[in-house]
Amino acid sequence: MEILLQTVLSTIEMAVFQNSQLVSKLQSPSLQKSNNTVVYDLQKWLQNIGLPFSHIHRFWVVNGPGYYTGIRIGLAIAKAFSDTTTIPIRLVTTFHWLRLGIPSSMERCCIFIPSSKKEGYLAYMHQFSVESVQCIEKEQMGTKVENGTLQEPLFVPCDMPDLPLSYTKVGDISTLPFVYKEVFVSNDIEPEYIKSVDDLFHQKKEGH
């Protein structure tokens, strides 16, 4: 069994996969309301579906981009797991996680991920490869912005769009692809998305 934890978007997701197929999923309605109970919710959920830790052989964590508080929550939980268990911890970017909810027939697309009340990240992807990323104002996303907010990730089915365009919600995710790069958490920090959290994974040098 493999577990994936996503805390970087406006809702929290916990998913269990067996042979890369989705077995069970739990979704929290609000990051703000549940950011203090993620570990409890995870433990309770595993108990309810009858999945002991001994059956888990890999733990995936979405490591951004997204909301800064959510990134810290997910990585702190990942650090605790890596320190207290022998379960391998792996990272996956939000772009690659969301790409699973876009039809595979669409080789090129753009994914927008909200990261604050005013901004977000727009990535240009070719299949599972991120070609470039830029930070843009939510207002540039056009009619999908209501009352100055945009809560859900969106995708554009085209190559390099001139904004604004027509957007579509990212669909439900049912599989984990073999193309995910397996890297230990301690060796895979992405500073452009994860600000000032190196201390979670790297010991400070003596005297510093």
Backbone as ProteinMPNN parsed JSONL, in Angstrom:
{"seq_chain_A": "MEILLQTVLSTIEMAVFQNSQLVSKLQSPSLQKSNNTVVYDLQKWLQNIGLPFSHIHRFWVVNGPGYYTGIRIGLAIAKAFSDTTTIPIRLVTTFHWLRLGIPSSMERCCIFIPSSKKEGYLAYMHQFSVESVQCIEKEQMGTKVENGTLQEPLFVPCDMPDLPLSYTKVGDISTLPFVYKEVFVSNDIEPEYIKSVDDLFHQKKEGH", "coords_chain_A": {"N_chain_A": [[0.834, -1.19, 0.0], [0.397, 2.293, -0.668], [0.573, 5.61, 0.565], [-0.658, 8.874, 0.018], [-0.259, 12.273, 0.805], [-1.703, 15.41, 0.636], [-1.391, 18.688, 1.324], [-1.217, 21.24, 0.409], [-3.012, 22.754, -1.035], [-6.255, 24.457, -1.081], [-7.956, 22.623, 0.028], [-7.459, 19.64, 1.931], [-6.047, 16.503, 1.053], [-6.037, 12.986, 1.46], [-4.862, 9.923, 0.395], [-5.041, 6.45, -0.436], [-3.221, 4.03, -2.178], [-3.085, 1.01, -4.052], [-1.08, -1.091, -5.892], [-0.755, 1.059, -7.612], [-3.363, 1.933, -8.014], [-6.197, 3.817, -6.978], [-7.486, 3.27, -3.776], [-8.746, 4.223, -1.453], [-9.939, 7.413, -0.305], [-9.689, 10.508, 1.409], [-11.019, 13.671, 1.919], [-10.587, 16.911, 3.107], [-12.64, 19.719, 3.808], [-11.536, 22.261, 4.171], [-8.446, 23.861, 4.404], [-7.768, 25.807, 6.281], [-9.451, 25.241, 8.446], [-8.682, 22.719, 9.235], [-5.969, 22.521, 9.675], [-4.727, 22.074, 12.093], [-5.337, 19.528, 12.817], [-4.454, 17.537, 11.155], [-2.709, 15.3, 11.467], [-4.087, 13.779, 13.397], [-6.468, 13.332, 11.941], [-5.455, 11.802, 9.847], [-4.517, 9.488, 11.194], [-6.951, 8.55, 12.313], [-8.436, 8.07, 10.008], [-6.941, 6.013, 8.761], [-7.319, 4.016, 10.653], [-10.093, 3.665, 10.402], [-10.364, 2.588, 7.829], [-9.042, 0.29, 8.176], [-6.232, -0.019, 7.849], [-3.17, -0.888, 8.828], [0.001, 0.502, 9.897], [2.031, -1.224, 9.257], [1.406, -2.233, 6.803], [1.957, -0.3, 5.005], [4.093, 0.705, 2.472], [5.21, 2.846, 1.21], [5.312, 6.401, 1.388], [3.882, 9.195, 0.127], [4.325, 12.703, -0.367], [2.933, 15.764, -1.216], [4.727, 18.5, -2.253], [4.484, 21.174, -2.996], [4.225, 23.698, -5.634], [2.047, 25.925, -3.693], [-0.123, 26.821, -0.974], [1.695, 28.433, 1.564], [1.575, 27.802, 4.349], [0.34, 25.294, 4.231], [2.295, 23.817, 2.839], [4.353, 23.702, 4.737], [3.061, 22.226, 6.746], [2.648, 19.683, 5.518], [5.328, 18.892, 4.991], [6.409, 18.871, 7.546], [5.015, 16.746, 8.7], [5.943, 14.722, 7.016], [8.644, 14.739, 7.731], [8.455, 13.873, 10.393], [7.513, 11.247, 9.988], [9.717, 10.195, 8.559], [11.634, 10.225, 10.528], [10.695, 8.5, 12.475], [9.881, 6.066, 11.434], [10.548, 3.3, 9.165], [9.54, 3.595, 6.723], [9.742, 4.46, 3.345], [9.919, 7.835, 2.298], [8.547, 9.921, -0.155], [8.617, 12.638, -2.521], [6.384, 14.686, -4.427], [5.622, 17.081, -6.888], [3.076, 19.661, -6.839], [2.134, 20.243, -9.368], [2.656, 17.861, -10.847], [1.083, 16.077, -9.423], [-1.51, 17.117, -9.856], [-1.6, 16.861, -12.589], [-2.398, 14.303, -13.073], [-5.118, 14.403, -13.025], [-5.915, 15.343, -15.435], [-6.884, 14.721, -18.793], [-5.013, 12.133, -20.364], [-4.652, 12.195, -23.067], [-4.245, 14.776, -23.722], [-1.485, 16.262, -24.49], [-0.104, 18.664, -24.088], [-0.506, 21.243, -21.718], [-1.64, 23.851, -19.484], [-1.31, 24.553, -16.061], [-2.837, 26.132, -13.366], [-2.131, 27.134, -10.082], [-3.412, 28.214, -7.066], [-1.743, 30.259, -4.66], [-1.86, 32.209, -2.779], [-3.966, 34.888, -1.541], [-3.962, 36.634, -3.645], [-2.214, 35.769, -5.653], [-0.734, 33.212, -7.792], [0.668, 30.138, -9.194], [1.545, 29.488, -12.531], [1.989, 26.871, -14.651], [3.573, 25.503, -17.519], [3.121, 22.586, -19.179], [4.398, 19.635, -20.707], [3.152, 16.664, -21.276], [4.274, 14.859, -18.554], [6.255, 16.611, -17.956], [7.493, 19.626, -16.669], [7.72, 22.557, -18.291], [8.036, 25.328, -17.93], [7.561, 27.795, -15.316], [5.59, 30.394, -13.957], [4.867, 33.137, -11.781], [1.777, 34.633, -11.282], [-0.758, 37.212, -11.12], [-3.964, 36.626, -9.685], [-6.044, 37.955, -10.87], [-5.436, 37.986, -13.53], [-6.425, 35.661, -14.463], [-8.947, 35.943, -15.396], [-12.457, 35.406, -15.95], [-12.901, 33.44, -14.053], [-12.213, 34.323, -11.589], [-13.716, 35.265, -8.706], [-14.949, 37.752, -6.625], [-12.355, 38.488, -6.062], [-11.018, 36.151, -5.418], [-9.663, 32.886, -5.978], [-10.015, 29.642, -5.634], [-9.644, 26.972, -6.456], [-7.464, 24.73, -8.276], [-6.822, 25.091, -11.779], [-6.936, 24.174, -15.298], [-5.59, 24.801, -18.582], [-6.309, 23.866, -21.794], [-4.109, 24.11, -23.847], [-1.179, 25.346, -25.596], [0.763, 27.722, -25.078], [-0.768, 29.995, -23.48], [-2.43, 33.176, -24.083], [-3.578, 35.14, -21.64], [-6.867, 36.406, -20.636], [-8.403, 33.094, -20.687], [-10.596, 30.302, -21.495], [-11.251, 28.158, -18.816], [-10.809, 24.973, -17.182], [-11.809, 22.776, -14.569], [-9.565, 20.744, -12.644], [-9.7, 17.254, -12.859], [-10.881, 14.298, -10.994], [-8.504, 12.184, -9.335], [-7.141, 9.019, -9.94], [-5.054, 7.228, -10.118], [-1.565, 6.423, -9.453], [1.253, 7.309, -11.197], [3.946, 5.442, -12.727], [5.946, 7.077, -13.503], [6.64, 8.919, -11.602], [9.272, 10.402, -9.919], [11.344, 8.778, -7.676], [12.554, 9.949, -4.821], [14.36, 10.458, -1.839], [13.001, 12.365, 0.824], [14.791, 13.968, 2.301], [16.704, 14.636, 0.495], [15.623, 16.216, -1.477], [14.795, 19.085, -1.72], [12.99, 21.897, -2.76], [13.758, 25.023, -3.279], [12.461, 27.171, -4.57], [9.798, 26.819, -4.143], [9.509, 26.054, -1.513], [9.946, 27.827, 1.182], [12.371, 28.635, 3.518], [12.33, 26.179, 4.973], [14.325, 24.386, 5.149], [15.545, 23.635, 7.502], [13.982, 21.66, 8.538], [14.861, 19.356, 7.387], [17.622, 19.316, 7.108], [20.413, 19.151, 9.145], [21.723, 21.727, 11.161], [24.999, 23.065, 10.795], [27.62, 22.458, 13.136], [28.091, 24.965, 15.52], [26.773, 26.927, 14.152]], "CA_chain_A": [[0.0, 0.0, 0.0], [1.065, 3.584, -0.679], [-0.253, 6.721, 1.038], [-0.284, 10.206, -0.46], [-0.808, 13.37, 1.602], [-1.661, 16.704, -0.053], [-1.832, 19.741, 2.245], [-0.747, 22.523, -0.118], [-4.109, 23.461, -1.679], [-7.253, 24.961, -0.137], [-8.486, 21.443, 0.708], [-6.462, 18.606, 2.215], [-6.392, 15.19, 0.528], [-5.281, 11.81, 1.868], [-5.257, 8.854, -0.522], [-4.347, 5.167, -0.358], [-3.111, 3.362, -3.47], [-2.537, -0.335, -4.105], [-0.698, -1.342, -7.283], [-0.946, 2.351, -8.287], [-4.778, 2.247, -8.176], [-6.797, 4.429, -5.797], [-8.3, 2.372, -2.952], [-9.564, 5.027, -0.541], [-9.548, 8.822, -0.309], [-10.333, 11.39, 2.37], [-10.812, 15.063, 1.548], [-11.042, 17.88, 4.091], [-13.212, 20.856, 3.086], [-10.848, 23.538, 4.348], [-7.126, 23.83, 5.011], [-7.745, 26.686, 7.45], [-10.159, 24.64, 9.569], [-8.156, 21.407, 9.624], [-4.515, 22.472, 9.684], [-4.245, 21.63, 13.404], [-5.805, 18.163, 13.097], [-4.097, 16.678, 10.022], [-2.149, 14.022, 11.94], [-5.199, 13.033, 14.001], [-7.365, 12.9, 10.866], [-4.768, 10.736, 9.118], [-4.541, 8.283, 12.031], [-8.338, 8.097, 12.42], [-8.831, 7.561, 8.699], [-6.286, 4.722, 8.564], [-8.018, 3.07, 11.53], [-11.435, 3.405, 9.863], [-10.274, 1.729, 6.643], [-8.357, -0.934, 8.568], [-4.901, -0.088, 7.248], [-2.095, -0.694, 9.808], [1.228, 1.064, 9.346], [2.877, -2.313, 8.753], [1.031, -2.51, 5.414], [2.356, 0.837, 4.174], [5.485, 0.554, 2.034], [5.704, 4.104, 0.668], [4.523, 7.558, 1.816], [4.072, 10.319, -0.783], [3.934, 14.016, 0.143], [2.95, 16.834, -2.21], [5.617, 19.484, -1.626], [4.318, 22.511, -3.534], [3.805, 24.957, -5.009], [0.73, 26.011, -3.087], [-0.158, 27.718, 0.179], [2.911, 28.249, 2.354], [1.266, 27.077, 5.587], [0.092, 23.898, 3.878], [3.577, 23.184, 2.503], [5.053, 23.431, 6.003], [2.352, 21.145, 7.438], [2.948, 18.412, 4.866], [6.735, 18.532, 5.159], [6.632, 18.546, 8.956], [4.51, 15.379, 8.877], [6.884, 13.849, 6.317], [9.843, 14.657, 8.554], [8.149, 13.019, 11.542], [7.482, 9.869, 9.498], [11.062, 9.74, 8.2], [12.413, 10.081, 11.755], [10.134, 7.513, 13.401], [9.563, 4.802, 10.771], [11.447, 2.918, 8.075], [8.776, 3.734, 5.487], [10.347, 5.454, 2.446], [9.147, 9.038, 2.038], [8.802, 10.448, -1.491], [8.004, 13.92, -2.821], [5.848, 14.929, -5.765], [5.175, 18.476, -6.973], [1.64, 19.846, -7.03], [1.852, 20.176, -10.808], [2.619, 16.465, -11.277], [-0.082, 15.469, -8.784], [-2.713, 17.567, -10.552], [-1.567, 16.404, -13.99], [-3.11, 13.017, -13.129], [-6.54, 14.676, -13.191], [-6.114, 15.912, -16.771], [-6.846, 13.614, -19.759], [-3.679, 11.808, -20.861], [-4.6, 12.507, -24.496], [-3.832, 16.177, -23.842], [-0.056, 16.23, -24.242], [0.345, 19.962, -23.582], [-1.528, 21.985, -20.987], [-1.162, 24.782, -18.468], [-1.987, 24.363, -14.775], [-2.73, 27.267, -12.444], [-2.274, 26.729, -8.679], [-3.447, 29.354, -6.136], [-0.758, 30.183, -3.583], [-2.213, 33.241, -1.801], [-5.24, 35.518, -1.9], [-3.836, 37.435, -4.859], [-1.296, 35.227, -6.647], [-0.666, 31.778, -7.996], [1.692, 29.665, -10.123], [1.07, 28.955, -13.805], [3.019, 26.003, -15.229], [3.374, 24.986, -18.861], [3.555, 21.189, -19.097], [4.33, 18.705, -21.832], [2.934, 15.39, -20.579], [4.614, 15.023, -17.138], [7.419, 17.482, -17.851], [7.198, 21.043, -16.476], [8.616, 23.316, -19.169], [8.33, 26.608, -17.28], [6.608, 28.211, -14.273], [5.613, 31.817, -13.654], [3.928, 33.608, -10.762], [0.903, 35.645, -11.879], [-1.88, 37.693, -10.319], [-5.194, 35.88, -9.952], [-6.906, 38.754, -11.739], [-5.104, 37.653, -14.909], [-7.095, 34.423, -14.85], [-10.191, 36.274, -16.075], [-13.801, 35.295, -15.382], [-12.965, 32.468, -12.967], [-11.953, 35.002, -10.324], [-14.925, 35.844, -8.135], [-14.685, 38.49, -5.393], [-10.914, 38.559, -5.837], [-10.45, 34.883, -4.941], [-9.694, 31.716, -6.851], [-9.641, 28.623, -4.661], [-9.338, 25.659, -7.002], [-6.555, 24.68, -9.418], [-7.468, 25.046, -13.081], [-6.002, 23.912, -16.381], [-5.889, 25.341, -19.889], [-5.923, 22.857, -22.789], [-3.403, 24.68, -24.986], [0.273, 25.362, -25.484], [1.24, 28.863, -24.308], [-1.939, 30.858, -23.646], [-2.525, 34.587, -23.742], [-4.685, 35.194, -20.7], [-7.591, 35.28, -20.052], [-8.963, 32.069, -21.566], [-11.591, 29.442, -20.856], [-10.55, 27.219, -17.957], [-11.518, 23.771, -16.767], [-11.336, 22.233, -13.298], [-8.803, 19.499, -12.668], [-10.593, 16.15, -12.51], [-10.507, 13.386, -9.915], [-7.278, 11.42, -9.56], [-7.419, 7.62, -9.605], [-3.855, 6.39, -10.197], [-0.231, 6.985, -9.269], [2.014, 6.817, -12.344], [5.295, 4.933, -12.476], [6.931, 8.083, -13.898], [7.041, 9.739, -10.465], [10.662, 10.182, -9.531], [11.441, 8.385, -6.272], [13.685, 10.609, -4.179], [14.135, 10.64, -0.423], [12.646, 13.737, 1.189], [15.933, 14.716, 2.805], [17.582, 15.014, -0.609], [14.855, 16.804, -2.566], [14.167, 20.337, -1.31], [12.858, 22.821, -3.88], [13.686, 26.332, -2.6], [11.565, 28.131, -5.207], [8.459, 26.597, -3.621], [9.54, 25.803, -0.07], [10.778, 28.877, 1.747], [12.872, 28.565, 4.896], [12.007, 24.945, 5.691], [15.469, 23.48, 5.075], [15.88, 23.15, 8.839], [13.214, 20.441, 8.811], [15.487, 18.194, 6.773], [19.076, 19.38, 7.14], [20.927, 19.558, 10.45], [22.617, 22.875, 11.107], [26.381, 22.745, 11.093], [27.98, 22.777, 14.506], [28.591, 26.313, 15.676], [25.976, 27.871, 13.352]], "C_chain_A": [[0.881, 1.256, 0.0], [0.076, 4.65, -0.221], [0.259, 8.003, 0.409], [-1.007, 11.25, 0.377], [-0.609, 14.674, 0.84], [-2.236, 17.751, 0.887], [-1.605, 21.135, 1.669], [-1.837, 23.34, -0.806], [-5.149, 23.873, -0.637], [-7.977, 23.832, 0.587], [-7.369, 20.425, 0.874], [-6.953, 17.268, 1.673], [-5.464, 14.133, 1.108], [-5.774, 10.654, 1.015], [-4.416, 7.619, -0.292], [-4.384, 4.513, -1.726], [-2.555, 1.96, -3.279], [-2.312, -0.678, -5.573], [-1.022, -0.134, -8.158], [-2.402, 2.731, -8.504], [-5.354, 2.792, -6.869], [-7.72, 3.452, -5.081], [-9.249, 3.162, -2.063], [-9.034, 6.453, -0.535], [-10.348, 9.585, 0.725], [-9.999, 12.821, 1.989], [-11.402, 15.964, 2.612], [-11.545, 19.111, 3.357], [-12.413, 22.139, 3.182], [-9.506, 23.351, 5.025], [-7.103, 24.646, 6.296], [-8.388, 26.034, 8.667], [-9.49, 23.374, 10.077], [-6.642, 21.36, 9.767], [-3.932, 22.045, 11.03], [-4.603, 20.184, 13.706], [-5.401, 17.176, 12.006], [-3.603, 15.32, 10.497], [-3.242, 13.166, 12.563], [-6.132, 12.488, 12.93], [-6.763, 11.738, 10.078], [-4.813, 9.424, 9.898], [-5.95, 7.697, 12.101], [-8.802, 7.456, 11.119], [-8.217, 6.187, 8.433], [-6.936, 3.641, 9.436], [-9.361, 2.674, 10.931], [-11.4, 2.483, 8.646], [-9.483, 0.458, 6.916], [-6.988, -1.111, 7.95], [-3.839, 0.162, 8.318], [-0.834, -0.163, 9.125], [2.138, -0.018, 8.755], [2.58, -2.653, 7.299], [1.427, -1.387, 4.46], [3.814, 0.668, 3.761], [6.038, 1.821, 1.383], [4.744, 5.23, 1.053], [4.873, 8.726, 0.902], [3.599, 11.607, -0.127], [4.016, 15.025, -0.997], [3.673, 18.025, -1.6], [5.553, 20.874, -2.253], [4.585, 22.554, -5.032], [2.383, 24.907, -4.483], [0.773, 26.999, -1.938], [0.989, 27.39, 1.126], [2.66, 27.456, 3.632], [1.053, 25.597, 5.308], [1.361, 23.147, 3.528], [4.315, 22.804, 3.78], [4.4, 22.281, 6.757], [2.734, 19.795, 6.845], [4.376, 17.967, 5.084], [7.078, 18.206, 6.607], [6.167, 17.123, 9.257], [5.454, 14.38, 8.212], [8.152, 13.658, 7.134], [9.617, 13.75, 9.754], [8.122, 11.545, 11.133], [8.887, 9.355, 9.207], [11.926, 9.503, 9.43], [11.953, 8.913, 12.624], [9.78, 6.174, 12.764], [10.625, 4.488, 9.731], [10.742, 3.008, 6.723], [9.443, 4.781, 4.598], [9.399, 6.621, 2.199], [9.543, 9.577, 0.664], [8.071, 11.766, -1.681], [7.455, 13.934, -4.237], [5.348, 16.371, -5.803], [3.668, 18.526, -7.182], [1.271, 19.747, -8.506], [1.724, 18.723, -11.281], [1.427, 15.726, -10.666], [-1.359, 15.834, -9.53], [-2.757, 17.093, -12.002], [-2.292, 15.069, -14.149], [-4.602, 13.211, -13.345], [-6.88, 15.314, -14.522], [-5.999, 14.774, -17.784], [-5.451, 13.39, -20.343], [-3.526, 12.106, -22.345], [-4.16, 13.946, -24.752], [-2.355, 16.28, -23.485], [0.456, 17.537, -23.635], [-0.799, 20.668, -22.868], [-0.848, 22.955, -20.036], [-1.979, 24.571, -17.2], [-1.744, 25.588, -13.908], [-3.021, 26.792, -11.028], [-2.306, 27.978, -7.802], [-2.424, 29.171, -5.024], [-0.979, 31.243, -2.512], [-3.535, 33.855, -2.244], [-5.167, 36.239, -3.24], [-3.048, 36.769, -5.98], [-1.42, 33.715, -6.795], [0.433, 31.447, -8.991], [1.028, 29.095, -11.371], [2.209, 28.171, -14.434], [2.611, 25.557, -16.619], [3.965, 23.578, -18.89], [3.416, 20.475, -20.432], [4.312, 17.309, -21.23], [3.275, 15.575, -19.1], [5.842, 15.901, -16.926], [6.976, 18.931, -17.708], [8.203, 21.856, -17.285], [8.987, 24.662, -18.573], [7.227, 26.932, -16.282], [6.722, 29.715, -14.1], [4.57, 32.144, -12.597], [3.102, 34.733, -11.361], [-0.185, 36.055, -10.892], [-3.139, 36.91, -10.684], [-6.124, 36.635, -10.904], [-6.644, 38.45, -13.22], [-5.829, 36.404, -15.404], [-8.497, 34.66, -15.373], [-11.44, 35.96, -15.276], [-13.899, 34.289, -14.237], [-12.726, 33.102, -11.6], [-13.229, 35.683, -9.85], [-14.59, 36.471, -6.784], [-13.196, 38.48, -5.033], [-10.281, 37.268, -5.372], [-10.57, 33.815, -6.018], [-9.149, 30.558, -6.04], [-9.131, 27.333, -5.289], [-8.338, 25.742, -8.145], [-7.35, 24.53, -10.72], [-6.451, 24.647, -14.135], [-6.533, 24.462, -17.693], [-5.419, 24.337, -20.937], [-5.255, 23.461, -24.019], [-1.933, 24.828, -24.642], [0.782, 26.494, -24.585], [0.18, 29.96, -24.402], [-1.669, 32.332, -23.4], [-3.764, 34.735, -22.873], [-5.564, 36.403, -20.994], [-8.143, 34.327, -21.113], [-10.059, 31.312, -20.831], [-10.871, 28.35, -20.081], [-11.447, 26.058, -17.536], [-10.952, 23.287, -15.438], [-10.521, 20.962, -13.523], [-9.7, 18.379, -12.165], [-10.094, 15.306, -11.352], [-9.303, 12.533, -10.321], [-7.485, 9.99, -9.095], [-6.188, 6.731, -9.617], [-2.611, 7.169, -9.798], [0.641, 6.449, -10.401], [3.413, 6.353, -11.959], [6.339, 6.002, -12.786], [7.316, 9.003, -12.753], [8.476, 9.387, -10.072], [10.717, 9.87, -8.04], [12.722, 8.966, -5.67], [13.381, 10.751, -2.698], [13.895, 12.116, -0.111], [13.874, 14.551, 1.546], [16.847, 15.201, 1.693], [16.864, 15.791, -1.699], [14.081, 18.043, -2.111], [14.138, 21.282, -2.506], [12.678, 24.232, -3.338], [12.748, 27.327, -3.263], [10.133, 27.98, -4.726], [8.452, 26.537, -2.097], [10.494, 26.78, 0.586], [11.112, 28.563, 3.202], [12.444, 27.316, 5.658], [13.157, 23.941, 5.612], [15.811, 22.878, 6.434], [15.098, 21.901, 9.21], [13.984, 19.199, 8.371], [17.009, 18.183, 6.852], [19.543, 19.902, 8.495], [21.849, 20.754, 10.27], [24.033, 22.442, 11.465], [26.717, 23.198, 12.506], [28.561, 24.184, 14.569], [27.83, 27.354, 14.897], [24.563, 27.917, 13.865]], "O_chain_A": [[1.962, 1.275, 0.589], [-1.104, 4.606, -0.568], [1.468, 8.2, 0.281], [-2.206, 11.138, 0.631], [0.508, 15.008, 0.445], [-3.423, 17.716, 1.212], [-1.787, 22.123, 2.381], [-1.612, 24.506, -1.13], [-4.945, 23.661, 0.559], [-8.555, 24.056, 1.651], [-6.449, 20.357, 0.059], [-8.129, 16.931, 1.813], [-4.259, 14.351, 1.233], [-6.98, 10.426, 0.921], [-3.227, 7.714, 0.01], [-5.435, 4.443, -2.364], [-1.668, 1.74, -2.454], [-3.223, -0.573, -6.394], [-1.497, -0.273, -9.285], [-2.669, 3.761, -9.123], [-5.039, 2.293, -5.789], [-8.62, 2.875, -5.69], [-10.422, 2.81, -1.934], [-7.841, 6.685, -0.733], [-11.542, 9.343, 0.901], [-8.836, 13.153, 1.763], [-12.565, 15.818, 2.986], [-10.935, 19.518, 2.368], [-12.591, 23.03, 2.352], [-9.426, 22.753, 6.098], [-6.495, 24.238, 7.285], [-7.935, 26.239, 9.794], [-9.7, 22.985, 11.226], [-6.076, 20.285, 9.96], [-2.755, 21.689, 11.101], [-4.212, 19.661, 14.749], [-5.957, 16.079, 11.94], [-4.037, 14.291, 9.978], [-3.322, 11.967, 12.295], [-6.543, 11.329, 12.989], [-7.469, 10.807, 9.689], [-5.113, 8.372, 9.333], [-6.127, 6.486, 11.965], [-9.476, 6.426, 11.129], [-8.899, 5.292, 7.934], [-7.083, 2.495, 9.01], [-9.733, 1.501, 10.945], [-12.313, 1.68, 8.455], [-9.273, -0.357, 6.017], [-6.614, -2.22, 7.567], [-3.617, 1.314, 8.69], [-0.634, -0.358, 7.926], [2.926, 0.258, 7.851], [3.396, -3.286, 6.629], [1.254, -1.508, 3.247], [4.681, 0.505, 4.619], [7.218, 1.866, 1.037], [3.526, 5.05, 1.047], [6.011, 9.196, 0.892], [2.595, 11.613, 0.585], [5.044, 15.13, -1.667], [3.278, 18.512, -0.54], [6.469, 21.675, -2.065], [5.093, 21.601, -5.622], [1.619, 23.988, -4.778], [1.602, 27.908, -1.922], [1.228, 26.227, 1.453], [3.424, 26.552, 3.969], [1.528, 24.744, 6.058], [1.503, 21.974, 3.872], [4.844, 21.698, 3.885], [5.093, 21.45, 7.344], [3.1, 18.872, 7.573], [4.623, 16.788, 5.336], [7.936, 17.364, 6.87], [6.837, 16.383, 9.978], [5.735, 13.319, 8.77], [8.678, 12.549, 7.222], [10.484, 12.948, 10.099], [8.647, 10.692, 11.849], [9.223, 8.223, 9.557], [12.843, 8.682, 9.398], [12.731, 8.391, 13.422], [9.415, 5.237, 13.473], [11.496, 5.312, 9.45], [11.27, 2.559, 5.705], [9.689, 5.895, 5.06], [8.216, 6.42, 1.924], [10.729, 9.68, 0.353], [7.024, 11.992, -1.073], [7.99, 13.279, -5.132], [4.718, 16.833, -4.852], [3.059, 17.56, -7.641], [0.211, 19.225, -8.849], [0.801, 18.389, -12.023], [0.833, 14.859, -11.306], [-2.192, 14.971, -9.806], [-3.836, 16.943, -12.575], [-2.752, 14.741, -15.243], [-5.286, 12.293, -13.798], [-8.003, 15.776, -14.724], [-5.106, 13.937, -17.657], [-4.788, 14.338, -20.765], [-2.407, 12.253, -22.837], [-3.753, 14.291, -25.861], [-2.008, 16.374, -22.308], [1.337, 17.525, -22.776], [-1.928, 20.687, -23.359], [0.361, 22.888, -19.813], [-3.201, 24.426, -17.259], [-0.608, 26.029, -13.732], [-4.03, 26.128, -10.787], [-1.335, 28.734, -7.784], [-2.252, 28.068, -4.505], [-0.358, 31.188, -1.45], [-4.15, 33.395, -3.206], [-6.188, 36.434, -3.899], [-3.19, 37.153, -7.141], [-2.112, 33.045, -6.029], [1.058, 32.341, -9.563], [0.074, 28.322, -11.284], [3.27, 28.727, -14.719], [1.441, 25.266, -16.869], [5.159, 23.394, -18.656], [2.458, 20.68, -21.178], [5.329, 16.826, -20.733], [2.623, 16.38, -18.435], [6.405, 15.927, -15.831], [6.184, 19.424, -18.512], [9.398, 21.842, -16.993], [10.132, 25.098, -18.697], [6.112, 26.42, -16.379], [7.827, 30.257, -14.095], [3.52, 31.506, -12.528], [3.661, 35.691, -11.895], [-0.489, 35.326, -9.947], [-3.354, 36.573, -11.848], [-6.893, 36.027, -11.648], [-7.525, 38.634, -14.061], [-5.85, 36.118, -16.601], [-9.182, 33.711, -15.756], [-11.493, 36.21, -14.072], [-14.896, 34.289, -13.514], [-13.004, 32.488, -10.57], [-13.754, 36.572, -10.52], [-14.023, 35.818, -5.908], [-12.827, 38.465, -3.859], [-9.118, 37.269, -4.968], [-11.47, 33.851, -6.857], [-7.947, 30.494, -5.781], [-8.272, 26.666, -4.712], [-8.349, 26.708, -8.907], [-8.416, 23.915, -10.743], [-5.246, 24.761, -13.913], [-7.741, 24.578, -17.9], [-4.238, 23.991, -20.963], [-5.782, 23.337, -25.125], [-1.497, 24.484, -23.544], [1.189, 26.244, -23.45], [0.23, 30.779, -25.32], [-0.795, 32.695, -22.612], [-4.879, 34.479, -23.328], [-5.06, 37.372, -21.562], [-8.326, 34.698, -22.272], [-10.404, 31.637, -19.695], [-9.982, 27.687, -20.617], [-12.674, 26.161, -17.537], [-9.747, 23.38, -15.206], [-10.76, 20.209, -14.467], [-10.385, 18.538, -11.155], [-9.026, 15.56, -10.795], [-9.117, 12.208, -11.494], [-7.954, 9.763, -7.98], [-6.259, 5.587, -9.169], [-2.599, 8.4, -9.801], [0.756, 5.233, -10.55], [3.986, 6.825, -10.977], [7.495, 5.866, -12.384], [8.238, 9.804, -12.906], [8.828, 8.217, -9.916], [10.186, 10.629, -7.23], [13.827, 8.52, -5.98], [12.267, 11.125, -2.329], [14.511, 12.998, -0.709], [13.989, 15.707, 1.137], [17.678, 16.082, 1.915], [17.443, 16.011, -2.763], [12.85, 18.045, -2.117], [15.148, 21.451, -3.19], [11.565, 24.611, -2.972], [12.274, 28.248, -2.598], [9.331, 28.902, -4.875], [7.472, 26.935, -1.467], [11.71, 26.589, 0.552], [10.229, 28.263, 4.006], [12.217, 27.382, 6.866], [12.986, 22.775, 5.967], [16.304, 21.753, 6.515], [15.507, 21.158, 10.103], [13.783, 18.114, 8.917], [17.622, 17.13, 6.677], [19.117, 20.97, 8.937], [22.657, 20.793, 9.343], [24.241, 21.577, 12.315], [26.175, 24.184, 13.007], [29.42, 24.546, 13.765], [28.169, 28.536, 14.95], [23.735, 28.651, 13.326]]}, "name": "protein", "num_of_chains": 1, "seq": "MEILLQTVLSTIEMAVFQNSQLVSKLQSPSLQKSNNTVVYDLQKWLQNIGLPFSHIHRFWVVNGPGYYTGIRIGLAIAKAFSDTTTIPIRLVTTFHWLRLGIPSSMERCCIFIPSSKKEGYLAYMHQFSVESVQCIEKEQMGTKVENGTLQEPLFVPCDMPDLPLSYTKVGDISTLPFVYKEVFVSNDIEPEYIKSVDDLFHQKKEGH"}
